Amino acid sequence: MAAMFEQLGLIGCGLMGGSFAMAMKRAGLVKRVVGYSKSPSTTERARQMGVIDVEAPSALLAVSGADVVLLAVPVAATEATFKAIRHLVTANMLVMDVGSTKRDVVDAARRVLRDHVGSFVPSHPIAGKEVSGVEHADPDLYQGRQVILTPVDKTQPAHLKRAQELWEALGCQVQQMTPESHDAAFAAVSHLPHLLAFALMHGIVHQPQGKEFLGLGGPGFKDFTRIAASDPKMWRDVLLANRLELVEQAKIFQRSLANMLQMAEEGNGEKLEEMIAEASLVRSHWRMGQKAK
């Protein structure tokens, strides 16, 4: 099979970008990878590891001559990155991102790429690790994962099709949503849970006996708080970018929490058990990538 792409322009050679380049190379989907990172030592490291073939001195030059471009930068840096590359984006170049919020990314693309916004297929692979950096890049990172594409009215159908085929060739399950429904969904299943894990750790550690309490945490505590170890800068950006949906989901959560606390305070075991049973049943039938029955 011939390579699907001649050249990948990779902007951001960290965990997500590096893993994408490695996966594409391993699958024989691309002949050459040109990479750029804000930090020259990262780009250098990526080249030494064979993640990229050529170091580009700027984001613009990483895009030069590419037929597929991946923006693997923090969501807050998306607009600046589009501005840096817009003069070399062409109508037949597929441009994607890996950001975990979509409405802000789509708005930035519309503002900056203008006529060439049709080349952009906003993408969110539901993959990652608590660690970041190119040294943790892994060609299996995307294998078996879901990828959400959020095309807009101007997205070229041919690019959307190529994006879908590319992610599927990397072993992903691909589905499409609007940017708005994507952000609402991920506020519920990702952004709010991270906020809760951060807040819980915060609350415990700021108590006089917090350190002793932490020493008593078992497997349940470990599972519940695993995501609290995530990258602070990245999560600051994500929570700010999706703050409107995050606040909506937090209100819904607060209602459930207040309800259950009220049952506990009133000693209403029957109603409390009912609410726990409902949650327990839904969770026991839940499988990643499947809608709850």
C-alpha positions in Angstrom: 0.0 0.0 0.0 1.3 3.4 -0.9 1.7 6.0 1.9 -1.4 8.0 2.4 0.6 11.2 2.9 4.0 12.5 1.6 4.8 14.8 4.5 3.4 15.4 8.0 4.0 18.9 9.4 4.0 18.4 13.2 3.6 21.4 15.4 4.2 20.4 19.0 6.5 17.3 19.4 5.3 16.3 22.9 3.4 13.3 24.0 0.3 13.6 21.7 2.2 14.9 18.7 5.1 12.5 19.1 2.8 9.5 19.5 0.8 10.5 16.4 4.0 10.8 14.3 5.3 7.4 15.6 1.9 5.7 14.9 1.8 7.2 11.4 5.3 6.1 10.6 4.7 2.6 12.0 1.5 2.2 9.9 3.4 3.3 6.8 1.0 6.3 6.3 3.6 9.0 5.8 7.0 9.2 4.1 8.5 12.1 6.1 7.8 14.0 9.3 8.9 17.7 9.7 8.5 18.8 13.3 8.6 22.1 15.3 8.3 22.7 19.0 8.5 25.9 20.9 11.3 24.3 22.9 14.3 23.5 20.6 15.5 20.8 23.0 12.1 19.0 22.5 12.5 19.2 18.7 16.1 17.9 19.0 15.0 15.1 21.2 12.2 14.1 18.9 14.7 13.9 16.0 17.1 11.8 18.0 14.3 9.4 18.9 13.3 9.2 15.3 9.9 10.7 16.0 10.5 13.3 13.4 12.9 13.3 10.4 13.6 17.0 10.1 13.6 19.8 12.6 11.9 22.9 11.4 13.0 26.3 12.8 9.5 27.6 12.9 5.8 26.5 12.9 5.5 28.1 9.4 8.4 26.1 8.0 7.0 22.8 9.5 3.9 23.4 7.4 5.8 24.2 4.2 5.3 21.4 1.7 3.2 19.3 4.1 0.0 17.6 2.8 -1.1 16.8 6.4 -0.5 19.1 9.4 -1.2 18.3 13.1 -1.4 21.0 15.7 -0.5 19.2 19.0 -0.2 22.4 21.1 -2.1 23.5 24.3 -5.6 24.7 23.3 -4.7 28.2 24.5 -1.9 28.3 21.9 -4.1 27.3 19.0 -4.9 30.8 17.7 -1.3 32.0 17.8 -0.3 28.8 16.0 -2.9 29.3 13.2 -1.6 32.9 12.8 2.0 31.6 12.5 1.1 29.1 9.8 -1.8 30.7 7.9 0.3 32.0 5.0 1.3 28.5 3.9 -2.0 26.7 4.5 -3.4 25.5 1.2 -6.8 24.2 0.1 -5.4 20.7 -0.5 -3.6 20.4 2.9 -5.4 18.5 5.7 -5.0 20.4 9.0 -6.0 18.8 12.3 -5.6 19.4 16.0 -5.8 17.2 19.1 -7.4 19.7 21.6 -9.8 18.5 24.2 -12.1 21.5 23.7 -13.5 22.4 20.3 -15.7 25.5 20.2 -12.7 27.8 21.0 -10.5 26.0 18.5 -13.1 26.2 15.8 -13.6 29.9 16.5 -9.9 30.5 16.3 -9.7 28.7 13.0 -12.6 30.7 11.5 -11.0 34.0 12.6 -7.5 33.2 11.4 -7.7 30.8 8.5 -10.7 32.5 6.8 -10.8 31.2 3.2 -8.8 28.1 4.1 -10.9 27.1 7.2 -12.2 24.3 4.9 -8.9 22.5 5.2 -9.2 22.2 9.0 -10.8 19.1 10.6 -11.1 19.7 14.3 -10.2 16.4 16.1 -10.2 15.2 19.7 -8.5 11.8 20.3 -9.6 10.6 23.7 -6.2 9.4 24.7 -3.3 10.5 26.9 -1.3 9.8 29.9 -0.7 11.7 33.2 2.9 12.2 32.0 3.8 14.7 29.2 6.8 15.1 27.0 8.2 13.5 23.9 10.2 10.9 25.9 6.8 9.3 26.8 5.6 9.3 23.2 4.1 5.9 22.3 2.9 4.6 18.9 0.2 2.6 20.7 -1.3 5.7 22.4 -4.2 6.0 19.9 -4.8 2.3 19.3 -8.4 1.4 20.1 -9.3 4.9 21.2 -12.2 7.1 20.2 -11.6 10.1 18.1 -14.3 12.8 17.9 -14.3 15.0 14.7 -16.2 18.2 14.9 -16.5 19.5 11.3 -18.1 22.9 10.6 -20.2 24.0 7.6 -17.1 25.0 5.7 -15.1 21.8 6.3 -14.4 20.2 2.9 -16.0 16.8 2.7 -12.9 15.4 1.0 -10.7 16.5 4.0 -13.2 15.1 6.5 -13.1 11.8 4.7 -9.3 11.7 4.7 -9.2 12.6 8.4 -11.6 9.8 9.2 -9.6 7.3 7.2 -6.3 8.5 8.8 -7.5 8.0 12.4 -9.1 4.7 11.4 -5.8 3.5 9.9 -4.2 4.3 13.3 -6.7 1.9 15.0 -9.2 4.5 16.2 -13.0 4.5 16.4 -14.1 7.8 14.8 -17.4 9.6 15.4 -18.6 13.1 14.5 -20.3 15.7 16.7 -20.9 19.5 16.5 -18.3 21.5 18.5 -21.0 22.6 20.9 -22.3 19.1 21.8 -18.7 18.0 22.0 -17.9 20.6 24.6 -21.0 19.9 26.7 -20.3 16.2 26.7 -16.7 16.5 27.7 -17.5 19.0 30.4 -19.6 16.2 31.9 -17.3 13.2 31.4 -13.8 14.8 31.5 -13.4 18.4 32.5 -15.7 18.3 35.6 -14.2 15.0 36.9 -10.7 16.6 36.7 -11.9 19.7 38.5 -13.5 17.5 41.2 -10.3 15.4 41.6 -8.2 18.6 41.9 -10.7 20.2 44.4 -10.8 17.0 46.5 -7.0 16.9 46.9 -7.0 20.6 47.6 -9.6 20.2 50.3 -7.9 17.3 52.0 -4.4 18.7 52.0 -5.5 22.1 53.4 -6.9 20.5 56.6 -4.7 20.3 59.7 -4.7 16.5 59.6 -4.7 16.3 55.8 -1.3 14.6 55.5 -2.3 11.8 58.0 -5.6 11.4 56.1 -3.7 11.0 52.8 -1.6 8.3 54.4 -4.8 6.2 54.9 -6.0 6.4 51.3 -6.6 3.0 49.7 -7.3 1.6 46.2 -10.6 3.5 45.9 -8.9 6.8 46.7 -6.2 6.0 44.3 -8.7 5.3 41.5 -10.7 8.4 42.3 -7.8 10.8 42.4 -5.6 9.4 39.6 -6.4 12.3 37.3 -5.5 14.9 39.9 -1.9 14.2 39.0 -2.5 15.7 35.5 -0.5 18.5 33.9 -1.5 21.8 35.6 -0.9 24.2 32.7 -2.8 22.0 30.2 -5.8 21.6 32.6 -5.8 25.3 33.5 -6.2 26.0 29.7 -8.9 23.3 29.2 -11.0 24.4 32.2 -10.8 28.1 31.2 -11.6 27.3 27.5 -14.7 25.3 28.4 -15.7 27.3 31.5 -19.3 27.9 30.4 -20.2 24.3 29.9 -18.1 23.4 33.0 -20.2 25.7 35.2 -23.4 24.1 33.8 -22.2 20.6 34.5 -21.0 21.7 38.0 -24.5 23.0 38.8 -26.0 19.7 37.8 -23.5 17.9 40.0 -24.1 20.2 42.9 -27.8 19.4 42.8 -27.1 15.7 43.0 -24.6 16.1 45.7 -26.9 18.4 47.8 -29.7 15.8 47.3 -27.6 12.9 48.6 -26.2 14.9 51.5 -29.8 15.9 52.5 -30.8 12.2 52.5 -27.8 11.4 54.7 -28.6 14.3 57.1 -32.2 13.3 57.4 -31.2 9.6 57.9 -33.3 8.7 54.8 -31.5 5.4 54.1 -34.1 4.2 51.6 -33.8 7.2 49.3 -30.1 7.4 49.7 -29.7 3.7 48.7 -32.0 4.3 45.7 -29.7 7.0 44.4 -26.6 5.0 45.0 -28.2 1.9 43.4 -29.0 3.9 40.2 -25.5 5.2 40.0 -24.0 1.8 40.7 -26.1 0.1 38.0 -25.3 2.6 35.3 -21.5 2.4 36.2 -21.5 -1.5 36.3 -22.9 -1.6 32.8 -20.8 1.2 31.4 -18.0 0.3 28.9 -15.6 2.9 27.5 -16.9 4.1 24.1 -20.5 2.8 24.6 -23.5 4.8 25.4 -25.2 4.0 28.8 -28.3 1.9 28.4 
